[in-house]
């Protein structure tokens, strides 16, 4: 596949404790090490689980990095904490703001609450109620928008103009990417001799962090991204060699509806081996199977990696594979197999 250069202009983002980072291409592994120190008091070093049943069924060794056990119930608390606690006192005065379908919203609310600053969040009106409740529970202030990227960004622009808050993008932010990279850094410490790591992809924050870590520490490990077939803009972008953005895809994996942006595209286009997709039925079946076999709560977005592994077992057969379980914030009153 052909690779492309980054667009010339990407907003510069300043992060205390780091040199000025203009684009994702400027990030180094030192930023990841700095992030680990910065966020350590506020996040969990999450566990890794295995399943002999799943290993036998697929013919591979799977190691599930359980970010569903993370503070705020999702990996996104890593990037949110790195951004919030990297702000100077002057930058933090007006609080922080973001737009998010859920996990970044509640993670940023958690981080802001720990620092004692306000957090303003734009969320789609269709976001799971469990995630809305978590945001308000952490002290976040919600403004609702329509379930489309264009509505989300328009409403957020108005909110930020009113509040003057520091924008922490859910994924297109070097501070956030450096924070997410700490997850795969932990996984490399926990599991030796991995052949591949797979994670869900929506906007690409976790995949970008994984690329940042592995390109520096273990470039031989292949990186796969998993995406819903009904929201496959990242897969189509990967094959086209440029960003393709869908405005309002429809998938049960609500955390994977957003498109790639310039900073995450840098990592996806340079370091990802492939992006694999799964149908809605395959995602639900994988989610149910993981609940049954691993005995853990995971949300639909997190089941996509296992869904594509089950769909493409030959790619992973005889391999040692790290599977990042990105979150566990589920509305228990509307589980997908109940309908």
N, C-alpha and C positions, 0 to 999 in steps of 0.2 A: 504494500500500500504506500502511496506517496505521502510525504509529510509536508506540512505547511509552516511558514513562519508566523509568529505572532503579529497581530495588528500593531501599528506603530504607537498608538496612544492608548495607554491603560492608566487609570487614575493612580497616582502615587499614594501609598498608605503608610503612615508613620506608626511605629510600634515601639513603646519605651522598652529599653533593654536590647533593642535590635537596631542595626543601621537602617536607614530609610530603604524600604522595599517597594520598588515601583511595580514590578511584575512578578509573576510566579517564577519566571526564569532566573530571578535574582536570589531566590531562596537557596540556602545551603543547609547541610545537616547540622551546622551550628545553631541554626534557628530552631531545629527540632529539639536539640539538647537544652536550649534556653527555655523552650516551651515546657519541657518535662519538669524543670525546676519550678517554673512559674505556676503551673497548675497542680503540682503534686498535693498541696494541702486540700484541694477541692474535688479531686476525682478519685475513683477506685482503680487499682491495678487489677483488671478483671481476669477471671479464670478462663481456662480452656477445657472444654468437654469433648469426649469422644463417644462413639456408638459402634459397638461390634456389629450390630445388625446392619447399619448403614454402610460400614466398611465392607462387609461381606456382599451386600447387595450390589455395590458399585464396583468392587474390586480395587479399592483404593483405601488409603488411610486419611480420614478427614479429622481435622482439628478445629473445633468451633470456638472462636474467640468471642466470648459472651458479653458484648457491650449492652445487651438487654439488662445486665446486672449493674450497669453504670449509674452514677448519680444522674438524676433526672430521667433515667431509663433509656438513655441513648448515647451513642458515641459523640454526638454533636456538642455535648458539654465540654469536651476537650478543646475544641476550637473556640467556643464561646468564652470559656475561662481565659484562654490565652489572649483573646482580644480585650476582654474587660479588664483583666489585671495588668495588661500592658499599657493601658491608658495613663497619661499623666493626670494629676489631680485637676488641672485646668480643663483637659479634654473630657474628663468624667463629670464635670459639674452639671451639665444638662442631661446626663443620662445617656442611654443607648437606645437604638431603634432598629427594627428589622422587619422584613416580611417573610413569612414562613407558613407552610402547611401544618406545622406542628412541632416536630422535635427540636429544630433550631430555636423556635419561639420559646418553648419551655426551658431549653438549656440556657438561652441568653437571659431569661427571667431569673433562673436559678443563680447564674453568675452575678448578675446585677444586684440581686438581693443579698448575696454574700458580701458584695462591696458596699452596699448601702446606697445605691443610686437607682433612679427610675429606669424602667424598661418599657418602651412603647412597641407594640407588635401589631402588624397588619396580617390578618389570617383570613383565608377563604371561609365564607359562611358554611361551606360543606365540610370543613375540617372535622375530624372525629371529636365528639363531645368530650371524650376522655382527655384529649390533648388540650382542648380549650380550658377544661377544669384545672389541668396541671399548670397551665400558664398563669391563670388567676391565682392558683394556690401558691405559686412562687412570687406573687406580687406584680406580675406583668399586666399591662393595661392594653386590652384588645380593641382594635378597630377592624370591623369586618369588611371584606371586599367580595366581588364575584369570583368564581373559581376559574380564573384565567390569568396568565402571566401579565397581560396588558392591564387588566383591572388592578391586579396586585401592585404593580409598579406605579400606576397612576395615583392610587389612593395613598401609597407610601410617600410619594413625592409631596403630597399635600400635608401629610402628618409631619414629615421631617421639617418642612418649612415652618410649621406652627410651633414645634418643640425645640428645634435647633439641636436635636440629639445626635450623637455620634453614630453613623451608620455602620453596622456590622453585618455585611452580606452573609447569607446562609452558607455560601461556598466560594464565591468569586472574590476572595479576600486572602492575601498571603498570610495574615495572622491566623485565620481560621484553618487554612491548609496546613500550616506548621503544627497547629494543635492536633489536627486529625492524624498527622503523621506519627504521633506518639503511640497510637494504637498498634500499628504494625511493628514499631520499634520494640514494644513489649512482647509481641507475638514471637519475634525472632529470638528473644531471650528465653521464652517458654518452650519452644518447639525447635529442635535441631533438624537440619537437613531437609528443609521444605523444598519441594519442586515447584510449587505454584501457590499463589494466594488469589482468592476470588472474593469480590465484594459487590454489593448492589451499586448501580449507577443511576443517578437522576441528574443533578447539577454537576456531580463529579467531585465533591469535596473529599470524601473518604478515599476514593480511587486516587485522587491527586496526592493526598498525604501518603498513601501506600507507595505510589511511584517515587515520591521524594525520599522516603526511607530506603526502599529497595535499590534504587539507582545508586545510592551512596554506599549501602552496606552489603547488599547481596544482589548484584545486577544479573546473576544467573537465574534467579527465581522468576518464573513467568507470572505475569499479572493479567488476570481475566476480570472483566466486568460483566455483571448480569443485569438484564433489563427486561421489563414487561414488553411483550410483543405489541400491546396496544399503546405503548408509550416509548417507541423504539427510535426516537430521534437521535440518541447518542450512537446507536449502532449504524444508522444511516449516515450520520456525520462521519463516523470512523471510516466507512467505506467510500464516501464521497471526497474526503480530504478537506472538508470545511464544515463549519457549524451549520446544522439544520435545526431550526427551533420550531417546535409545535406549540401553539398558544394554549390549548386546553385539552390535552389528551385525557382519555377516560380509562382508568385502570383501578383495580382494587388496591394496588400498591400506591397509596396516596402520597408517600414520601418521595416517589420517583417521577413525579409529573413535571418537574421543572427542567429547562433546557441547559445545556452546557453554556459556559461563558468563556471569555478569553483566557483567564488564568487557569481554569481547569482544562480547557482545550489544549493548552501547552503540554500538560502531563499526559493526557489521553492520547494525543497525536504522536507523542515521542516514545512513550514507554509501555503502553498497554499492548498485550499480545493479541487479544481479540475481545469483542463484545458479543455475548450470546444472549438469546432471548427465550422467554417462556410465555406460554399462553396463560390466560386467567385461570383456567381449570388446573393447569400444571402448578401454578403458584399456590392455589388453595390446597391442592393435594400435598405439596411439599410442606406447607405450613402445618397442616394437620398431622403429617407424618413426624415432623420434628417435635410437636407437642407430645405425641404418643411415645416416641422413642427416647428423646432427650429429657423429657419432663420439664420443659421450660416454656415460658410465655414469650412468644415472638410475634411481631406484627407482620402483615403481608409483605411489606417491602423487604423484610429480612429473609423471607423464604425464597426469594427469587434466585439467589445463588444455588441453593440445593436443588431447586426446580431445574435449572439448566444443567447441573451435574447429572441429575437423573435422566435428563433428556439426551445428554451427550457423554455417556459413560466412557466411551473409547478415548476421549481427550484426556481423562483423568485416571484411567486405569493404571494400576501399579505405581501411582504417584502419591507423595505425601503432600496433602493440600490443606492450606489454612483457609478457613471459611469465616469471614467476619460477619457475625450476627449483630446488626447495627442498632437494634432497639427493640423494646418490649412494651411500648405504650399502646395498648389495645383496648378498644371499647368492648368489654365483655358481654354487653347486651346485644351486640350485633356481629357475632362471629360469622365469617363467610359461609361456613358449612351449615349453619343453622337455617339458612334460607334455601 
